[in-house]
Amino acid sequence: MAHATRLLIDGALVEGAGPPLAVENPATEETIATVGSASAEQVEAATRAARDGQRAWAAIAAAERAELLHELARGLRDGTDEIAAIMTAEGGKPLVENRDEIGWTAAAFDFYAELARLQTGRVIPPVEVHQLAMVVKEPLGTVVAIVPWNYPLLLLAWKLAPALAAGNAVICKPSELTPLSTLALAPLFDALPAGTVQLLAGAGDVGAALVDDPRVDGIAFTGSTATGTAIAHRAVERMARLNLEMGGKDALIVCGDVDGEALQIAAEGAAWAAYLNAGQVCTSTERIYVDRRRYEPFVEAFLAHARTLRVGDPTDPATDLGPMVSAAQRAKAVAQIDAAVAGGATLLHGGDRAGQERGHYLAPVILTDLPEAATILTEETFGPVAPIVPVDGLDAAIALANASPYGLGANVYTTDLESALRAGRELKAGTVWINDPLTDNDAGPFGGFKRSGLGRELGPEGLEAFQETKHIHLDPRIERKEWWYPYGR
């Protein structure tokens, strides 16, 4: 398969003039393409072109912009087979999951195409009856979207779709591990003014150059807490708008009222939440707290289900888990597993290469008997690892879940409405899923508490992240006001 390797700058496809990026297939460890990263001159050209592109794009009526976004969604759906294959080749996620991702990506463009036609402002009561007062939503200007490798198109769309809908120009920088699927989107933007959307490959130096550029009005980032914090420090010096979705250590709680078939379902749901995309999901379940009364049967059901999962070729429709994205990512997860076992934990299942001779495979892991201070219960893993811990009721589970410095998401299984409502109130996380883990909703805001980030994506909040709010106060009369000087008249 020939891969798109050229950058999109000011409406033209160009070869990257910076250092080359070798793109690896994590299932075979073979280099499948080489992409030239953006040079400093190309970053400059893209940033300059974004200014002109944004003015032309913002001048298009909202209804027409909406139709162009719908056309982008149609183009994505039409290209599902080709784009999904690219995503699997460079990222290792099973093909079935990448096909789903493209559908979700297209849906985000459709959602914001319509939302932006309604969320342009409002009229508010004036100070005096003959006046007019308005709240107007305007685009920020130029936005940089820095996107990770685990969901390269979906997490791009969560930034690109609302930013475009609001009238911004967007410079997109995908991860250096997975640039091909993003670069393959270039033809979809042909109908937009040149410079409205630009695609730049590169590593951290390219991202830093964009973050530091005073012509960039907003930065939307998904990635590690360390990188996001560094971006925040750099951007705050010039007060650029920030939207940051960073690390997580999501907990899943199984309450004592869950039993019988419901407990079996909870075990299967927890396995899906922990192992989806080989555990490389921002909201992966990385800690499972089970009421002590249900702990042993839950572990038995979880283990039995984990043993049925197939690890292997991500292009095979029967595969449940593909490889991890890189040797470094796999090594990080293995180091945490080894440290947990050295500290007294029991490796109940997995941890090997699942019979694969090559590729960054890691058979899904189950850990029990964990010390309370185990690193694997406190630091983000981002791998197919499920630590299962018994707890003495919902109080203890919520306390442990909230003890983390992260607060991206949390999951709860319960048949008790009071417990569900209480967990929803008390868990310190941006999303609390009850009996349905990891289900996203375009209309619902997504983001984290604490060190998991700033701002929200999706929903009306996701559009507002790329808008400036202006109050316009209009008095059609030119007349003196009684509250002006002199006070003594």
Secondary structure, DSSP 8 states (H G I E B T S, - for coil): ------EEETTEEE---S-EEEEEETTTTEEEEEEE---HHHHHHHHHHHHHHHHHHHTS-HHHHHHHHHHHHHHHHHTHHHHHHHHHHHH---HHHHHHHHHHHHHHHHHHHHHTTT-SEEEE--SSTT-EEEEEEEE-SEEEEE--SSSTTHHHHHHHHHHHHTT-EEEEE--TTS-HHHHTTGGGGTTS-TTSEEE----HHHHHHHHH-TT--EEEEES-HHHHHHHHHHHHTTT-EEEEE----EEEEE-TT--THHHHHHHHHHHHHHHGGGG-STT-EEEEEEEGGGHHHHHHHHHHHHTT--BS-TTSTT-SB---S-HHHHHHHHHHHHHHHHTT-EEEE--S-TT-SSSS----EEEES--TT-GGGTS---SSEEEEEEESSHHHHHHHHHTSSEESEEEEE-S-HHHHHHHHHH--SSEEEESSTT---TTS-B--EETTEES-BSHHHHHHTTEEEEEEEE-SS----TTSS-TT-
